[in-house]
Amino acid sequence: MSKIRDNHGEYVLIGGRVCYEDVAACDIAPAAVMTRLNQLQQLPLAAFEMALKREITEETDLEYEEDYEFTHWQALKPCCWLAGTAADYSYTEYTVHYFESN
């Protein structure tokens, strides 16, 4: 579980999105980082691992290796769809990786 939000006693699942810093930490050239963020299927697994570590720390204040460790379990086939009408369309893609806590 994670931190209580807005003092309402509600909990949220740990998770989030890969951000620029997560990709940049993977020894990818700065000019290529934005391109990689727009092509999630080509991101290295290390970017998803960096995002998970960051999200866990933000949500729980736990530190990787000191308080927990994890291993990659599996990746789902990306979920993609196109929505809109006339000239206004948007493309959405979700890439989901599951990790197991050790």
Secondary structure, 3 states (H helix, E strand, C coil): CCCCECCCCECCCCCCCCCHHHHHCCCCCHHHHHHHHCCHHHCCHHHHHHHHHHHHHHHHCCCECCCECEEEEEECCCEEEEEEECCEEEEEEECCEEEEEC
